Amino acid sequence: MLSPIKLILLLAVIGAVYFIARKAGYLGGKSEKQNNLQGNKDGAGKESTDLVKCQKCGTFVASLEDHRCEH
């Protein structure tokens, strides 16, 4: 039969395994690597460039000034 000490120890081991698995990224929690890749939370690094469609060739480019159509 399980004594109260054995039950507490079993719950502590299960909790430790669960916590380590979450930190490692096996159970849907964010791992250390994912946190480092995410960067700052203030929006830095989320800049984007709007693309413009060239009327001659239909290619989308960042700037029509530097674009040369190759027909």
CHARMM internal coordinates of N, CA and C (Angstrom, degrees):
IC EDIT
DIST 1 N 1 CA 1.4444
DIST 1 CA 1 C 1.5292
ANGL 1 N 1 CA 1 C 108.91
DIST 1 C 2 N 1.3220
ANGL 1 CA 1 C 2 N 115.62
DIHE 1 N 1 CA 1 C 2 N 150.04
DIST 2 N 2 CA 1.4582
ANGL 1 C 2 N 2 CA 120.21
DIHE 1 CA 1 C 2 N 2 CA -179.47
DIST 2 CA 2 C 1.5180
ANGL 2 N 2 CA 2 C 110.99
DIHE 1 C 2 N 2 CA 2 C -85.70
DIST 2 C 3 N 1.2951
ANGL 2 CA 2 C 3 N 114.66
DIHE 2 N 2 CA 2 C 3 N 127.66
DIST 3 N 3 CA 1.4613
ANGL 2 C 3 N 3 CA 119.24
DIHE 2 CA 2 C 3 N 3 CA 176.78
DIST 3 CA 3 C 1.5249
ANGL 3 N 3 CA 3 C 109.40
DIHE 2 C 3 N 3 CA 3 C -85.95
DIST 3 C 4 N 1.3114
ANGL 3 CA 3 C 4 N 119.09
DIHE 3 N 3 CA 3 C 4 N 164.80
DIST 4 N 4 CA 1.4711
ANGL 3 C 4 N 4 CA 121.41
DIHE 3 CA 3 C 4 N 4 CA 179.17
DIST 4 CA 4 C 1.5406
ANGL 4 N 4 CA 4 C 112.91
DIHE 3 C 4 N 4 CA 4 C -58.45
DIST 4 C 5 N 1.2970
ANGL 4 CA 4 C 5 N 117.21
DIHE 4 N 4 CA 4 C 5 N -35.66
DIST 5 N 5 CA 1.4694
ANGL 4 C 5 N 5 CA 120.35
DIHE 4 CA 4 C 5 N 5 CA 178.89
DIST 5 CA 5 C 1.5256
ANGL 5 N 5 CA 5 C 110.04
DIHE 4 C 5 N 5 CA 5 C -65.39
DIST 5 C 6 N 1.3147
ANGL 5 CA 5 C 6 N 117.37
DIHE 5 N 5 CA 5 C 6 N -41.66
DIST 6 N 6 CA 1.4639
ANGL 5 C 6 N 6 CA 121.04
DIHE 5 CA 5 C 6 N 6 CA 179.12
DIST 6 CA 6 C 1.5324
ANGL 6 N 6 CA 6 C 110.57
DIHE 5 C 6 N 6 CA 6 C -65.69
DIST 6 C 7 N 1.3166
ANGL 6 CA 6 C 7 N 118.53
DIHE 6 N 6 CA 6 C 7 N -39.27
DIST 7 N 7 CA 1.4589
ANGL 6 C 7 N 7 CA 121.71
DIHE 6 CA 6 C 7 N 7 CA 177.61
DIST 7 CA 7 C 1.5256
ANGL 7 N 7 CA 7 C 111.37
DIHE 6 C 7 N 7 CA 7 C -63.85
DIST 7 C 8 N 1.3174
ANGL 7 CA 7 C 8 N 117.14
DIHE 7 N 7 CA 7 C 8 N -43.58
DIST 8 N 8 CA 1.4640
ANGL 7 C 8 N 8 CA 121.02
DIHE 7 CA 7 C 8 N 8 CA 178.51
DIST 8 CA 8 C 1.5167
ANGL 8 N 8 CA 8 C 110.22
DIHE 7 C 8 N 8 CA 8 C -63.58
DIST 8 C 9 N 1.3236
ANGL 8 CA 8 C 9 N 117.33
DIHE 8 N 8 CA 8 C 9 N -43.74
DIST 9 N 9 CA 1.4568
ANGL 8 C 9 N 9 CA 121.35
DIHE 8 CA 8 C 9 N 9 CA 178.83
DIST 9 CA 9 C 1.5301
ANGL 9 N 9 CA 9 C 111.11
DIHE 8 C 9 N 9 CA 9 C -64.05
DIST 9 C 10 N 1.3151
ANGL 9 CA 9 C 10 N 117.73
DIHE 9 N 9 CA 9 C 10 N -40.56
DIST 10 N 10 CA 1.4601
ANGL 9 C 10 N 10 CA 121.64
DIHE 9 CA 9 C 10 N 10 CA 177.66
DIST 10 CA 10 C 1.5233
ANGL 10 N 10 CA 10 C 111.08
DIHE 9 C 10 N 10 CA 10 C -63.29
DIST 10 C 11 N 1.3167
ANGL 10 CA 10 C 11 N 118.37
DIHE 10 N 10 CA 10 C 11 N -44.35
DIST 11 N 11 CA 1.4610
ANGL 10 C 11 N 11 CA 121.49
DIHE 10 CA 10 C 11 N 11 CA 177.32
DIST 11 CA 11 C 1.5265
ANGL 11 N 11 CA 11 C 111.86
DIHE 10 C 11 N 11 CA 11 C -63.80
DIST 11 C 12 N 1.3326
ANGL 11 CA 11 C 12 N 117.18
DIHE 11 N 11 CA 11 C 12 N -37.15
DIST 12 N 12 CA 1.4648
ANGL 11 C 12 N 12 CA 120.56
DIHE 11 CA 11 C 12 N 12 CA 178.24
DIST 12 CA 12 C 1.5222
ANGL 12 N 12 CA 12 C 110.93
DIHE 11 C 12 N 12 CA 12 C -66.03
DIST 12 C 13 N 1.3244
ANGL 12 CA 12 C 13 N 117.57
DIHE 12 N 12 CA 12 C 13 N -40.26
DIST 13 N 13 CA 1.4678
ANGL 12 C 13 N 13 CA 121.15
DIHE 12 CA 12 C 13 N 13 CA 178.81
DIST 13 CA 13 C 1.5213
ANGL 13 N 13 CA 13 C 110.35
DIHE 12 C 13 N 13 CA 13 C -67.29
DIST 13 C 14 N 1.3207
ANGL 13 CA 13 C 14 N 117.86
DIHE 13 N 13 CA 13 C 14 N -43.60
DIST 14 N 14 CA 1.4668
ANGL 13 C 14 N 14 CA 121.08
DIHE 13 CA 13 C 14 N 14 CA 178.43
DIST 14 CA 14 C 1.5267
ANGL 14 N 14 CA 14 C 110.32
DIHE 13 C 14 N 14 CA 14 C -62.82
DIST 14 C 15 N 1.3164
ANGL 14 CA 14 C 15 N 117.57
DIHE 14 N 14 CA 14 C 15 N -42.01
DIST 15 N 15 CA 1.4575
ANGL 14 C 15 N 15 CA 121.26
DIHE 14 CA 14 C 15 N 15 CA 178.08
DIST 15 CA 15 C 1.5268
ANGL 15 N 15 CA 15 C 111.89
DIHE 14 C 15 N 15 CA 15 C -63.62
DIST 15 C 16 N 1.3217
ANGL 15 CA 15 C 16 N 117.21
DIHE 15 N 15 CA 15 C 16 N -40.96
DIST 16 N 16 CA 1.4614
ANGL 15 C 16 N 16 CA 120.66
DIHE 15 CA 15 C 16 N 16 CA 179.04
DIST 16 CA 16 C 1.5238
ANGL 16 N 16 CA 16 C 111.08
DIHE 15 C 16 N 16 CA 16 C -65.23
DIST 16 C 17 N 1.3110
ANGL 16 CA 16 C 17 N 117.39
DIHE 16 N 16 CA 16 C 17 N -42.59
DIST 17 N 17 CA 1.4693
ANGL 16 C 17 N 17 CA 120.98
DIHE 16 CA 16 C 17 N 17 CA 178.76
DIST 17 CA 17 C 1.5218
ANGL 17 N 17 CA 17 C 109.87
DIHE 16 C 17 N 17 CA 17 C -64.42
DIST 17 C 18 N 1.3214
ANGL 17 CA 17 C 18 N 117.33
DIHE 17 N 17 CA 17 C 18 N -41.32
DIST 18 N 18 CA 1.4641
ANGL 17 C 18 N 18 CA 121.47
DIHE 17 CA 17 C 18 N 18 CA 178.71
DIST 18 CA 18 C 1.5315
ANGL 18 N 18 CA 18 C 110.50
DIHE 17 C 18 N 18 CA 18 C -63.18
DIST 18 C 19 N 1.3155
ANGL 18 CA 18 C 19 N 117.46
DIHE 18 N 18 CA 18 C 19 N -45.73
DIST 19 N 19 CA 1.4595
ANGL 18 C 19 N 19 CA 121.88
DIHE 18 CA 18 C 19 N 19 CA -179.54
DIST 19 CA 19 C 1.5274
ANGL 19 N 19 CA 19 C 111.00
DIHE 18 C 19 N 19 CA 19 C -62.50
DIST 19 C 20 N 1.3098
ANGL 19 CA 19 C 20 N 118.08
DIHE 19 N 19 CA 19 C 20 N -44.93
DIST 20 N 20 CA 1.4688
ANGL 19 C 20 N 20 CA 122.00
DIHE 19 CA 19 C 20 N 20 CA -179.81
DIST 20 CA 20 C 1.5265
ANGL 20 N 20 CA 20 C 110.55
DIHE 19 C 20 N 20 CA 20 C -65.94
DIST 20 C 21 N 1.3296
ANGL 20 CA 20 C 21 N 117.02
DIHE 20 N 20 CA 20 C 21 N -39.71
DIST 21 N 21 CA 1.4686
ANGL 20 C 21 N 21 CA 120.17
DIHE 20 CA 20 C 21 N 21 CA 179.21
DIST 21 CA 21 C 1.5263
ANGL 21 N 21 CA 21 C 110.71
DIHE 20 C 21 N 21 CA 21 C -65.30
DIST 21 C 22 N 1.3271
ANGL 21 CA 21 C 22 N 118.22
DIHE 21 N 21 CA 21 C 22 N -38.31
DIST 22 N 22 CA 1.4748
ANGL 21 C 22 N 22 CA 120.55
DIHE 21 CA 21 C 22 N 22 CA 177.04
DIST 22 CA 22 C 1.5224
ANGL 22 N 22 CA 22 C 111.01
DIHE 21 C 22 N 22 CA 22 C -66.02
DIST 22 C 23 N 1.3222
ANGL 22 CA 22 C 23 N 117.51
DIHE 22 N 22 CA 22 C 23 N -42.42
DIST 23 N 23 CA 1.4626
ANGL 22 C 23 N 23 CA 121.12
DIHE 22 CA 22 C 23 N 23 CA 179.86
DIST 23 CA 23 C 1.5272
ANGL 23 N 23 CA 23 C 110.77
DIHE 22 C 23 N 23 CA 23 C -64.79
DIST 23 C 24 N 1.3162
ANGL 23 CA 23 C 24 N 117.36
DIHE 23 N 23 CA 23 C 24 N -34.39
DIST 24 N 24 CA 1.4634
ANGL 23 C 24 N 24 CA 121.56
DIHE 23 CA 23 C 24 N 24 CA -179.51
DIST 24 CA 24 C 1.5209
ANGL 24 N 24 CA 24 C 111.73
DIHE 23 C 24 N 24 CA 24 C -78.74
DIST 24 C 25 N 1.3228
ANGL 24 CA 24 C 25 N 118.26
DIHE 24 N 24 CA 24 C 25 N -12.78
DIST 25 N 25 CA 1.4575
ANGL 24 C 25 N 25 CA 121.69
DIHE 24 CA 24 C 25 N 25 CA 176.86
DIST 25 CA 25 C 1.5117
ANGL 25 N 25 CA 25 C 114.59
DIHE 24 C 25 N 25 CA 25 C 93.50
DIST 25 C 26 N 1.3219
ANGL 25 CA 25 C 26 N 118.05
DIHE 25 N 25 CA 25 C 26 N 11.59
DIST 26 N 26 CA 1.4633
ANGL 25 C 26 N 26 CA 120.62
DIHE 25 CA 25 C 26 N 26 CA -179.04
DIST 26 CA 26 C 1.5247
ANGL 26 N 26 CA 26 C 112.93
DIHE 25 C 26 N 26 CA 26 C -80.59
DIST 26 C 27 N 1.3273
ANGL 26 CA 26 C 27 N 118.31
DIHE 26 N 26 CA 26 C 27 N -22.31
DIST 27 N 27 CA 1.4611
ANGL 26 C 27 N 27 CA 120.92
DIHE 26 CA 26 C 27 N 27 CA -174.44
DIST 27 CA 27 C 1.5298
ANGL 27 N 27 CA 27 C 112.96
DIHE 26 C 27 N 27 CA 27 C -116.33
DIST 27 C 28 N 1.3219
ANGL 27 CA 27 C 28 N 118.37
DIHE 27 N 27 CA 27 C 28 N 26.13
DIST 28 N 28 CA 1.4518
ANGL 27 C 28 N 28 CA 120.32
DIHE 27 CA 27 C 28 N 28 CA 175.31
DIST 28 CA 28 C 1.5084
ANGL 28 N 28 CA 28 C 114.71
DIHE 27 C 28 N 28 CA 28 C 90.33
DIST 28 C 29 N 1.3091
ANGL 28 CA 28 C 29 N 119.41
DIHE 28 N 28 CA 28 C 29 N -8.86
DIST 29 N 29 CA 1.4537
ANGL 28 C 29 N 29 CA 121.06
DIHE 28 CA 28 C 29 N 29 CA 175.57
DIST 29 CA 29 C 1.5193
ANGL 29 N 29 CA 29 C 109.58
DIHE 28 C 29 N 29 CA 29 C -77.18
DIST 29 C 30 N 1.3122
ANGL 29 CA 29 C 30 N 116.97
DIHE 29 N 29 CA 29 C 30 N 158.28
DIST 30 N 30 CA 1.4604
ANGL 29 C 30 N 30 CA 119.83
DIHE 29 CA 29 C 30 N 30 CA 179.59
DIST 30 CA 30 C 1.5227
ANGL 30 N 30 CA 30 C 109.55
DIHE 29 C 30 N 30 CA 30 C -78.24
DIST 30 C 31 N 1.3163
ANGL 30 CA 30 C 31 N 115.99
DIHE 30 N 30 CA 30 C 31 N 130.48
DIST 31 N 31 CA 1.4482
ANGL 30 C 31 N 31 CA 120.08
DIHE 30 CA 30 C 31 N 31 CA 177.98
DIST 31 CA 31 C 1.5206
ANGL 31 N 31 CA 31 C 109.28
DIHE 30 C 31 N 31 CA 31 C -84.13
DIST 31 C 32 N 1.3206
ANGL 31 CA 31 C 32 N 116.54
DIHE 31 N 31 CA 31 C 32 N 171.46
DIST 32 N 32 CA 1.4634
ANGL 31 C 32 N 32 CA 121.70
DIHE 31 CA 31 C 32 N 32 CA 178.06
DIST 32 CA 32 C 1.5242
ANGL 32 N 32 CA 32 C 110.19
DIHE 31 C 32 N 32 CA 32 C -59.70
DIST 32 C 33 N 1.3157
ANGL 32 CA 32 C 33 N 117.20
DIHE 32 N 32 CA 32 C 33 N -40.12
DIST 33 N 33 CA 1.4660
ANGL 32 C 33 N 33 CA 121.12
DIHE 32 CA 32 C 33 N 33 CA -178.78
DIST 33 CA 33 C 1.5280
ANGL 33 N 33 CA 33 C 111.04
DIHE 32 C 33 N 33 CA 33 C -63.78
DIST 33 C 34 N 1.3286
ANGL 33 CA 33 C 34 N 117.10
DIHE 33 N 33 CA 33 C 34 N -42.73
DIST 34 N 34 CA 1.4607
ANGL 33 C 34 N 34 CA 120.87
DIHE 33 CA 33 C 34 N 34 CA 179.37
DIST 34 CA 34 C 1.5188
ANGL 34 N 34 CA 34 C 111.16
DIHE 33 C 34 N 34 CA 34 C -65.96
DIST 34 C 35 N 1.3247
ANGL 34 CA 34 C 35 N 117.52
DIHE 34 N 34 CA 34 C 35 N -36.89
DIST 35 N 35 CA 1.4582
ANGL 34 C 35 N 35 CA 120.72
DIHE 34 CA 34 C 35 N 35 CA 177.67
DIST 35 CA 35 C 1.5192
ANGL 35 N 35 CA 35 C 110.97
DIHE 34 C 35 N 35 CA 35 C -65.39
DIST 35 C 36 N 1.3233
ANGL 35 CA 35 C 36 N 117.80
DIHE 35 N 35 CA 35 C 36 N -38.63
DIST 36 N 36 CA 1.4561
ANGL 35 C 36 N 36 CA 121.11
DIHE 35 CA 35 C 36 N 36 CA 179.42
DIST 36 CA 36 C 1.5210
ANGL 36 N 36 CA 36 C 111.07
DIHE 35 C 36 N 36 CA 36 C -70.72
DIST 36 C 37 N 1.3268
ANGL 36 CA 36 C 37 N 117.96
DIHE 36 N 36 CA 36 C 37 N -35.61
DIST 37 N 37 CA 1.4605
ANGL 36 C 37 N 37 CA 120.84
DIHE 36 CA 36 C 37 N 37 CA 179.68
DIST 37 CA 37 C 1.5163
ANGL 37 N 37 CA 37 C 112.05
DIHE 36 C 37 N 37 CA 37 C -72.19
DIST 37 C 38 N 1.3130
ANGL 37 CA 37 C 38 N 117.31
DIHE 37 N 37 CA 37 C 38 N -26.49
DIST 38 N 38 CA 1.4593
ANGL 37 C 38 N 38 CA 121.21
DIHE 37 CA 37 C 38 N 38 CA -177.60
DIST 38 CA 38 C 1.5209
ANGL 38 N 38 CA 38 C 111.20
DIHE 37 C 38 N 38 CA 38 C -68.18
DIST 38 C 39 N 1.3063
ANGL 38 CA 38 C 39 N 118.56
DIHE 38 N 38 CA 38 C 39 N -31.09
DIST 39 N 39 CA 1.4565
ANGL 38 C 39 N 39 CA 121.74
DIHE 38 CA 38 C 39 N 39 CA 178.37
DIST 39 CA 39 C 1.5124
ANGL 39 N 39 CA 39 C 112.22
DIHE 38 C 39 N 39 CA 39 C 78.13
DIST 39 C 40 N 1.3116
ANGL 39 CA 39 C 40 N 115.41
DIHE 39 N 39 CA 39 C 40 N -155.41
DIST 40 N 40 CA 1.4513
ANGL 39 C 40 N 40 CA 120.81
DIHE 39 CA 39 C 40 N 40 CA -178.73
DIST 40 CA 40 C 1.5183
ANGL 40 N 40 CA 40 C 110.95
DIHE 39 C 40 N 40 CA 40 C -71.95
DIST 40 C 41 N 1.3187
ANGL 40 CA 40 C 41 N 115.83
DIHE 40 N 40 CA 40 C 41 N 148.95
DIST 41 N 41 CA 1.4595
ANGL 40 C 41 N 41 CA 120.20
DIHE 40 CA 40 C 41 N 41 CA -179.88
DIST 41 CA 41 C 1.5154
ANGL 41 N 41 CA 41 C 112.01
DIHE 40 C 41 N 41 CA 41 C -91.09
DIST 41 C 42 N 1.3321
ANGL 41 CA 41 C 42 N 117.76
DIHE 41 N 41 CA 41 C 42 N 0.88
DIST 42 N 42 CA 1.4554
ANGL 41 C 42 N 42 CA 119.95
DIHE 41 CA 41 C 42 N 42 CA -177.42
DIST 42 CA 42 C 1.5230
ANGL 42 N 42 CA 42 C 112.84
DIHE 41 C 42 N 42 CA 42 C -88.52
DIST 42 C 43 N 1.3263
ANGL 42 CA 42 C 43 N 118.36
DIHE 42 N 42 CA 42 C 43 N 9.22
DIST 43 N 43 CA 1.4595
ANGL 42 C 43 N 43 CA 121.09
DIHE 42 CA 42 C 43 N 43 CA 176.18
DIST 43 CA 43 C 1.5141
ANGL 43 N 43 CA 43 C 114.02
DIHE 42 C 43 N 43 CA 43 C 95.52
DIST 43 C 44 N 1.3112
ANGL 43 CA 43 C 44 N 118.14
DIHE 43 N 43 CA 43 C 44 N -0.19
DIST 44 N 44 CA 1.4596
ANGL 43 C 44 N 44 CA 120.08
DIHE 43 CA 43 C 44 N 44 CA 179.31
DIST 44 CA 44 C 1.5230
ANGL 44 N 44 CA 44 C 109.47
DIHE 43 C 44 N 44 CA 44 C -67.07
DIST 44 C 45 N 1.3100
ANGL 44 CA 44 C 45 N 116.20
DIHE 44 N 44 CA 44 C 45 N 137.97
DIST 45 N 45 CA 1.4542
ANGL 44 C 45 N 45 CA 120.69
DIHE 44 CA 44 C 45 N 45 CA 179.01
DIST 45 CA 45 C 1.5119
ANGL 45 N 45 CA 45 C 113.79
DIHE 44 C 45 N 45 CA 45 C 87.88
DIST 45 C 46 N 1.3073
ANGL 45 CA 45 C 46 N 118.32
DIHE 45 N 45 CA 45 C 46 N 7.96
DIST 46 N 46 CA 1.4558
ANGL 45 C 46 N 46 CA 120.84
DIHE 45 CA 45 C 46 N 46 CA -178.93
DIST 46 CA 46 C 1.5236
ANGL 46 N 46 CA 46 C 111.16
DIHE 45 C 46 N 46 CA 46 C -109.53
DIST 46 C 47 N 1.2963
ANGL 46 CA 46 C 47 N 116.60
DIHE 46 N 46 CA 46 C 47 N 28.36
DIST 47 N 47 CA 1.4537
ANGL 46 C 47 N 47 CA 119.98
DIHE 46 CA 46 C 47 N 47 CA 179.52
DIST 47 CA 47 C 1.5230
ANGL 47 N 47 CA 47 C 109.38
DIHE 46 C 47 N 47 CA 47 C -77.90
DIST 47 C 48 N 1.3247
ANGL 47 CA 47 C 48 N 116.13
DIHE 47 N 47 CA 47 C 48 N 150.55
DIST 48 N 48 CA 1.4584
ANGL 47 C 48 N 48 CA 120.39
DIHE 47 CA 47 C 48 N 48 CA 178.14
DIST 48 CA 48 C 1.5188
ANGL 48 N 48 CA 48 C 109.10
DIHE 47 C 48 N 48 CA 48 C -139.32
DIST 48 C 49 N 1.3071
ANGL 48 CA 48 C 49 N 114.87
DIHE 48 N 48 CA 48 C 49 N 162.40
DIST 49 N 49 CA 1.4513
ANGL 48 C 49 N 49 CA 121.46
DIHE 48 CA 48 C 49 N 49 CA 179.52
DIST 49 CA 49 C 1.5160
ANGL 49 N 49 CA 49 C 108.58
DIHE 48 C 49 N 49 CA 49 C -117.05
DIST 49 C 50 N 1.3297
ANGL 49 CA 49 C 50 N 116.22
DIHE 49 N 49 CA 49 C 50 N 132.35
DIST 50 N 50 CA 1.4526
ANGL 49 C 50 N 50 CA 120.33
DIHE 49 CA 49 C 50 N 50 CA 176.01
DIST 50 CA 50 C 1.5207
ANGL 50 N 50 CA 50 C 109.43
DIHE 49 C 50 N 50 CA 50 C -78.46
DIST 50 C 51 N 1.3168
ANGL 50 CA 50 C 51 N 116.02
DIHE 50 N 50 CA 50 C 51 N 136.21
DIST 51 N 51 CA 1.4560
ANGL 50 C 51 N 51 CA 120.82
DIHE 50 CA 50 C 51 N 51 CA 179.42
DIST 51 CA 51 C 1.5209
ANGL 51 N 51 CA 51 C 109.69
DIHE 50 C 51 N 51 CA 51 C -94.96
DIST 51 C 52 N 1.3327
ANGL 51 CA 51 C 52 N 114.47
DIHE 51 N 51 CA 51 C 52 N 147.13
DIST 52 N 52 CA 1.4659
ANGL 51 C 52 N 52 CA 121.95
DIHE 51 CA 51 C 52 N 52 CA -179.31
DIST 52 CA 52 C 1.5184
ANGL 52 N 52 CA 52 C 107.73
DIHE 51 C 52 N 52 CA 52 C -117.97
DIST 52 C 53 N 1.3354
ANGL 52 CA 52 C 53 N 116.96
DIHE 52 N 52 CA 52 C 53 N 136.80
DIST 53 N 53 CA 1.4556
ANGL 52 C 53 N 53 CA 121.43
DIHE 52 CA 52 C 53 N 53 CA -179.27
DIST 53 CA 53 C 1.5294
ANGL 53 N 53 CA 53 C 109.78
DIHE 52 C 53 N 53 CA 53 C -84.85
DIST 53 C 54 N 1.3246
ANGL 53 CA 53 C 54 N 116.13
DIHE 53 N 53 CA 53 C 54 N 129.21
DIST 54 N 54 CA 1.4583
ANGL 53 C 54 N 54 CA 121.72
DIHE 53 CA 53 C 54 N 54 CA 176.29
DIST 54 CA 54 C 1.5298
ANGL 54 N 54 CA 54 C 108.28
DIHE 53 C 54 N 54 CA 54 C -73.09
DIST 54 C 55 N 1.3212
ANGL 54 CA 54 C 55 N 117.18
DIHE 54 N 54 CA 54 C 55 N 130.91
DIST 55 N 55 CA 1.4624
ANGL 54 C 55 N 55 CA 122.03
DIHE 54 CA 54 C 55 N 55 CA -177.93
DIST 55 CA 55 C 1.5250
ANGL 55 N 55 CA 55 C 112.10
DIHE 54 C 55 N 55 CA 55 C -70.77
DIST 55 C 56 N 1.3406
ANGL 55 CA 55 C 56 N 117.78
DIHE 55 N 55 CA 55 C 56 N -26.44
DIST 56 N 56 CA 1.4693
ANGL 55 C 56 N 56 CA 120.90
DIHE 55 CA 55 C 56 N 56 CA -176.61
DIST 56 CA 56 C 1.5275
ANGL 56 N 56 CA 56 C 112.49
DIHE 55 C 56 N 56 CA 56 C -81.92
DIST 56 C 57 N 1.3325
ANGL 56 CA 56 C 57 N 116.68
DIHE 56 N 56 CA 56 C 57 N -48.54
DIST 57 N 57 CA 1.4676
ANGL 56 C 57 N 57 CA 118.78
DIHE 56 CA 56 C 57 N 57 CA -173.02
DIST 57 CA 57 C 1.5306
ANGL 57 N 57 CA 57 C 113.40
DIHE 56 C 57 N 57 CA 57 C -111.27
DIST 57 C 58 N 1.3351
ANGL 57 CA 57 C 58 N 118.45
DIHE 57 N 57 CA 57 C 58 N -12.53
DIST 58 N 58 CA 1.4581
ANGL 57 C 58 N 58 CA 120.74
DIHE 57 CA 57 C 58 N 58 CA 177.87
DIST 58 CA 58 C 1.5180
ANGL 58 N 58 CA 58 C 114.41
DIHE 57 C 58 N 58 CA 58 C 83.27
DIST 58 C 59 N 1.3210
ANGL 58 CA 58 C 59 N 117.75
DIHE 58 N 58 CA 58 C 59 N 5.87
DIST 59 N 59 CA 1.4545
ANGL 58 C 59 N 59 CA 121.37
DIHE 58 CA 58 C 59 N 59 CA -179.98
DIST 59 CA 59 C 1.5241
ANGL 59 N 59 CA 59 C 109.48
DIHE 58 C 59 N 59 CA 59 C -81.37
DIST 59 C 60 N 1.3272
ANGL 59 CA 59 C 60 N 116.68
DIHE 59 N 59 CA 59 C 60 N 140.75
DIST 60 N 60 CA 1.4509
ANGL 59 C 60 N 60 CA 121.17
DIHE 59 CA 59 C 60 N 60 CA 176.29
DIST 60 CA 60 C 1.5238
ANGL 60 N 60 CA 60 C 108.80
DIHE 59 C 60 N 60 CA 60 C -89.28
DIST 60 C 61 N 1.3350
ANGL 60 CA 60 C 61 N 116.77
DIHE 60 N 60 CA 60 C 61 N 125.95
DIST 61 N 61 CA 1.4687
ANGL 60 C 61 N 61 CA 122.49
DIHE 60 CA 60 C 61 N 61 CA -178.47
DIST 61 CA 61 C 1.5181
ANGL 61 N 61 CA 61 C 109.17
DIHE 60 C 61 N 61 CA 61 C -132.68
DIST 61 C 62 N 1.3327
ANGL 61 CA 61 C 62 N 115.82
DIHE 61 N 61 CA 61 C 62 N 161.12
DIST 62 N 62 CA 1.4536
ANGL 61 C 62 N 62 CA 120.81
DIHE 61 CA 61 C 62 N 62 CA 179.87
DIST 62 CA 62 C 1.5213
ANGL 62 N 62 CA 62 C 111.20
DIHE 61 C 62 N 62 CA 62 C -73.75
DIST 62 C 63 N 1.3236
ANGL 62 CA 62 C 63 N 116.46
DIHE 62 N 62 CA 62 C 63 N -35.64
DIST 63 N 63 CA 1.4546
ANGL 62 C 63 N 63 CA 120.34
DIHE 62 CA 62 C 63 N 63 CA -178.44
DIST 63 CA 63 C 1.5187
ANGL 63 N 63 CA 63 C 109.00
DIHE 62 C 63 N 63 CA 63 C -143.73
DIST 63 C 64 N 1.3182
ANGL 63 CA 63 C 64 N 116.63
DIHE 63 N 63 CA 63 C 64 N 129.14
DIST 64 N 64 CA 1.4662
ANGL 63 C 64 N 64 CA 119.95
DIHE 63 CA 63 C 64 N 64 CA 178.63
DIST 64 CA 64 C 1.5284
ANGL 64 N 64 CA 64 C 111.85
DIHE 63 C 64 N 64 CA 64 C -74.35
DIST 64 C 65 N 1.3265
ANGL 64 CA 64 C 65 N 117.36
DIHE 64 N 64 CA 64 C 65 N -18.03
DIST 65 N 65 CA 1.4598
ANGL 64 C 65 N 65 CA 120.83
DIHE 64 CA 64 C 65 N 65 CA -179.79
DIST 65 CA 65 C 1.5234
ANGL 65 N 65 CA 65 C 112.10
DIHE 64 C 65 N 65 CA 65 C -65.29
DIST 65 C 66 N 1.3269
ANGL 65 CA 65 C 66 N 117.05
DIHE 65 N 65 CA 65 C 66 N -38.20
DIST 66 N 66 CA 1.4693
ANGL 65 C 66 N 66 CA 121.38
DIHE 65 CA 65 C 66 N 66 CA -177.72
DIST 66 CA 66 C 1.5234
ANGL 66 N 66 CA 66 C 113.28
DIHE 65 C 66 N 66 CA 66 C -93.10
DIST 66 C 67 N 1.3138
ANGL 66 CA 66 C 67 N 117.98
DIHE 66 N 66 CA 66 C 67 N -1.73
DIST 67 N 67 CA 1.4592
ANGL 66 C 67 N 67 CA 121.69
DIHE 66 CA 66 C 67 N 67 CA -174.17
DIST 67 CA 67 C 1.5359
ANGL 67 N 67 CA 67 C 110.88
DIHE 66 C 67 N 67 CA 67 C -90.62
DIST 67 C 68 N 1.3268
ANGL 67 CA 67 C 68 N 115.17
DIHE 67 N 67 CA 67 C 68 N 137.03
DIST 68 N 68 CA 1.4687
ANGL 67 C 68 N 68 CA 121.39
DIHE 67 CA 67 C 68 N 68 CA 174.76
DIST 68 CA 68 C 1.5259
ANGL 68 N 68 CA 68 C 107.52
DIHE 67 C 68 N 68 CA 68 C -127.03
DIST 68 C 69 N 1.3131
ANGL 68 CA 68 C 69 N 116.42
DIHE 68 N 68 CA 68 C 69 N 122.39
DIST 69 N 69 CA 1.4713
ANGL 68 C 69 N 69 CA 120.31
DIHE 68 CA 68 C 69 N 69 CA 179.47
DIST 69 CA 69 C 1.5177
ANGL 69 N 69 CA 69 C 110.14
DIHE 68 C 69 N 69 CA 69 C -71.37
DIST 69 C 70 N 1.3141
ANGL 69 CA 69 C 70 N 116.27
DIHE 69 N 69 CA 69 C 70 N 140.58
DIST 70 N 70 CA 1.4639
ANGL 69 C 70 N 70 CA 121.88
DIHE 69 CA 69 C 70 N 70 CA -179.95
DIST 70 CA 70 C 1.5176
ANGL 70 N 70 CA 70 C 109.62
DIHE 69 C 70 N 70 CA 70 C -113.55
DIST 70 C 71 N 1.3252
ANGL 70 CA 70 C 71 N 116.57
DIHE 70 N 70 CA 70 C 71 N 78.24
DIST 71 N 71 CA 1.4712
ANGL 70 C 71 N 71 CA 121.42
DIHE 70 CA 70 C 71 N 71 CA 178.31
DIST 71 CA 71 C 1.4971
ANGL 71 N 71 CA 71 C 109.47
DIHE 70 C 71 N 71 CA 71 C -99.58
END
COOR INIT
IC SEED 1 N 1 CA 1 C
IC BUILD
